C-alpha cells in the first residue's frame, strides 16, 4: 500500500449566506409580470477559504493533495449577508 500524501496547506472552512440574482428567460414580459416574480434568493455556501477580503469571498468545494481546487465559487462582497468560519 502506498504511503498517503499530506495536503500542502490546511485551509479553514467558511459558511457564507448571500443574496443571489434572478434571471427571467422567457422573452418580453410586462413590468407587472416581472414584479410579481421578484423575490429574495438567499443562498448558503460552505467551502474552503481561498480568499476573504474587501472584494468578497472565494470558496472551494474540494482540495487535492497536489494543491489543486475544485468547484471554486466567487461571492462578491455586496452580495454577502453573513459569513462565519467553521471549526
Secondary structure as UniProt FT lines:
FT   STRAND          13..19
FT   HELIX           31..37
FT   STRAND          42..53
FT   TURN            54..55
FT   STRAND          56..60
FT   STRAND          62..63
FT   TURN            65..66
FT   STRAND          69..70
FT   STRAND          73..76
FT   HELIX           77..79
FT   STRAND          80..86
//
